[in-house]
């Protein structure tokens, strides 16, 4: 696959999950669809996943999944 993988940050995952800004959520969804199809490569650091979980639980008061 040509090109270098981009790093995904928490905002992309949160916008996709929360859909709090429809235009940005659609762009995030399109990016994640390209990743899923293999058209684009990304790097998702563990710290970003922790940030997403923390933000959902503490700021948005979402219950833990486990």
Backbone as CSV, one residue per row, in Angstrom:
resi,resn,N_x,N_y,N_z,CA_x,CA_y,CA_z,C_x,C_y,C_z
1,UNK,0.834,-1.170,0.000,0.000,0.000,0.000,0.881,1.235,0.000
2,UNK,0.730,2.116,-0.955,1.588,3.287,-1.045,1.261,4.312,0.027
3,UNK,2.260,5.090,0.380,2.057,6.176,1.332,2.309,5.760,2.761
4,UNK,2.397,6.755,3.593,2.682,6.553,5.004,1.383,6.627,5.800
5,UNK,1.267,5.803,6.838,0.064,5.799,7.667,-0.053,7.098,8.457
6,UNK,-1.255,7.641,8.492,-1.548,8.826,9.289,-1.902,8.384,10.706
7,UNK,-1.641,9.242,11.669,-2.031,8.965,13.044,-3.429,9.524,13.281
8,UNK,-4.284,8.690,13.823,-5.647,9.086,14.160,-5.633,9.663,15.572
9,UNK,-6.352,10.761,15.784,-6.454,11.290,17.137,-7.862,11.055,17.682
10,UNK,-8.041,11.336,18.952,-9.302,11.041,19.633,-10.477,11.784,19.010
11,UNK,-10.252,12.990,18.495,-11.356,13.772,17.925,-12.042,13.029,16.790
12,UNK,-11.277,12.318,15.998,-11.868,11.597,14.861,-12.795,10.490,15.357
13,UNK,-12.329,9.712,16.307,-13.144,8.626,16.852,-14.371,9.190,17.572
14,UNK,-14.168,10.237,18.376,-15.286,10.818,19.126,-16.325,11.443,18.201
15,UNK,-15.899,12.163,17.183,-16.859,12.756,16.236,-17.686,11.664,15.563
16,UNK,-17.009,10.577,15.175,-17.701,9.460,14.538,-18.737,8.852,15.492
17,UNK,-18.333,8.584,16.725,-19.223,7.929,17.685,-20.359,8.832,18.155
18,UNK,-20.062,10.098,18.385,-21.045,11.011,18.970,-21.932,11.702,17.941
19,UNK,-21.424,11.848,16.714,-22.155,12.541,15.648,-22.663,13.903,16.133
20,UNK,-21.805,14.636,16.854,-22.197,15.932,17.423,-22.050,17.084,16.434
21,UNK,-21.396,16.818,15.336,-21.279,17.795,14.245,-21.423,16.969,12.966
22,UNK,-22.581,17.054,12.347,-22.909,16.140,11.243,-21.884,16.173,10.112
23,UNK,-21.451,17.361,9.708,-20.492,17.466,8.601,-19.167,16.792,8.958
24,UNK,-18.663,17.074,10.148,-17.388,16.472,10.564,-17.541,14.974,10.808
25,UNK,-18.680,14.566,11.347,-18.921,13.143,11.580,-18.933,12.371,10.260
26,UNK,-19.507,12.971,9.222,-19.525,12.327,7.905,-18.114,12.175,7.344
27,UNK,-17.278,13.204,7.542,-15.888,13.126,7.067,-15.116,12.046,7.840
28,UNK,-15.367,11.954,9.135,-14.712,10.913,9.938,-15.180,9.529,9.502
29,UNK,-16.459,9.403,9.244,-17.014,8.136,8.779,-16.389,7.732,7.449
30,UNK,-16.251,8.687,6.540,-15.646,8.399,5.236,-14.203,7.924,5.404
31,UNK,-13.461,8.576,6.307,-12.086,8.146,6.570,-12.060,6.722,7.110
32,UNK,-12.907,6.436,8.086,-12.920,5.097,8.681,-13.368,4.036,7.672
33,UNK,-14.241,4.405,6.750,-14.638,3.467,5.688,-13.462,3.172,4.761
34,UNK,-12.657,4.207,4.454,-11.470,3.981,3.626,-10.475,3.076,4.341
35,UNK,-10.355,3.248,5.639,-9.461,2.391,6.425,-9.981,0.957,6.404
36,UNK,-11.271,0.803,6.643,-11.868,-0.534,6.662,-11.698,-1.255,5.326
37,UNK,-11.814,-0.513,4.236,-11.696,-1.132,2.907,-10.244,-1.378,2.501
38,UNK,-9.313,-0.829,3.268,-7.903,-0.998,2.940,-7.358,0.070,2.009
39,UNK,-8.176,1.054,1.670,-7.743,2.120,0.767,-6.797,3.109,1.457
40,UNK,-6.848,3.126,2.791,-5.993,4.043,3.542,-5.510,3.344,4.809
41,UNK,-4.280,3.634,5.188,-3.711,3.073,6.415,-3.604,4.160,7.463
42,UNK,-3.899,3.784,8.710,-3.769,4.725,9.816,-3.096,4.023,10.988
43,UNK,-2.591,4.836,11.895,-2.013,4.352,13.144,-2.873,4.895,14.268
44,UNK,-3.341,4.025,15.157,-4.180,4.418,16.282,-3.437,4.074,17.571
45,UNK,-2.775,5.064,18.172,-2.002,4.803,19.397,-2.893,4.384,20.559
46,UNK,-2.335,3.572,21.450,-3.067,3.143,22.644,-3.534,4.338,23.464
47,UNK,-2.722,5.372,23.538,-3.073,6.556,24.316,-4.338,7.227,23.765
48,UNK,-4.527,7.182,22.471,-5.729,7.766,21.864,-6.967,6.958,22.279
49,UNK,-6.846,5.660,22.286,-7.965,4.812,22.716,-8.306,5.114,24.174
50,UNK,-7.292,5.244,25.015,-7.518,5.586,26.422,-8.196,6.949,26.542
51,UNK,-7.789,7.903,25.724,-8.386,9.240,25.741,-9.863,9.175,25.342
52,UNK,-10.181,8.385,24.331,-11.575,8.229,23.885,-12.413,7.619,25.012
53,UNK,-11.913,6.564,25.623,-12.647,5.905,26.710,-12.853,6.876,27.867
54,UNK,-11.786,7.574,28.278,-11.883,8.524,29.376,-12.907,9.609,29.060
55,UNK,-12.854,10.173,27.856,-13.765,11.244,27.469,-15.216,10.770,27.459
56,UNK,-15.446,9.589,26.928,-16.810,9.063,26.897,-17.348,8.795,28.299
57,UNK,-16.512,8.238,29.169,-16.955,7.904,30.521,-17.072,9.130,31.422
58,UNK,-16.075,9.994,31.397,-16.033,11.111,32.354,-16.792,12.345,31.869
59,UNK,-16.617,12.712,30.613,-17.251,13.927,30.111,-18.675,13.666,29.635
60,UNK,-18.863,12.589,28.863,-20.182,12.287,28.313,-20.979,11.323,29.187
61,UNK,-20.387,10.871,30.280,-21.049,10.000,31.264,-21.611,8.710,30.658
62,UNK,-20.877,8.163,29.691,-21.251,6.887,29.093,-20.793,5.769,30.040
63,UNK,-21.620,4.754,30.258,-21.183,3.655,31.134,-20.092,2.834,30.460
64,UNK,-19.212,2.242,31.255,-18.166,1.382,30.685,-18.774,0.210,29.918
65,UNK,-18.082,-0.222,28.875,-18.577,-1.350,28.087,-18.366,-2.682,28.788
66,UNK,-17.356,-2.759,29.608,-17.071,-4.033,30.288,-17.424,-3.974,31.730
